[in-house]
Amino acid sequence: MAGMNKTVIGSLEFGPLIKGWDLKVRILGIFCFVVFAMLFLWLALTEEVGAFFAIGFLAMGGCAIGFMVILVKNHRHVKLIGLWMMDAVPYTVFAEEAGRQQFVNGFGRYAVRLVVRFTYHGRKIVRFSGEDAKGTLAKQGFFPAWNKYCNREINILYSPKYDQIMILQDPNQ
């Protein structure tokens, strides 16, 4: 099971992981925001119109902190998935679209909420994306990445100990 960590693309509770190219771009973004924040800070301390540059410093610093928070949450998610995989059981299930909403970027993309149903040792399990292990809606659960996984069979890993569902990458993509 340890080798399968590379194929887990996310979990129903937390959504898709940030991996590969997306991760590299966000790390580069943090670096750029920090460099620009330091430049604005230096200009704010040395120029006569320091207030303008101080605002730039705060904006760039805020963006860098925002990106770092996202990456820290993603790292926590990766660690939890590693823990959940210890007792994970593979399943092939039919993932249905439980809802759809317009994605905020305005390019006509839609974000989808998934629902999966399966039986584990005679117990029916129904989980929606965005639900935590207790069945309460922790987040909205709508993600554009789930578009290619809805209304078809997908491969998942189910952790009975933690009651978590991880979605595996489609081998055809």
PyMOL commands that set and color helices and strands:
alter all, ss='L'
color gray80, all
select helices_A, chain A and resi 2-7+20-46+50-87+144-149
alter helices_A, ss='H'
color red, helices_A
select strands_A, chain A and resi 8-11+15-16+89-102+110-120+123-128+152-159+164-168
alter strands_A, ss='S'
color yellow, strands_A
deselect
rebuild
show_as cartoon
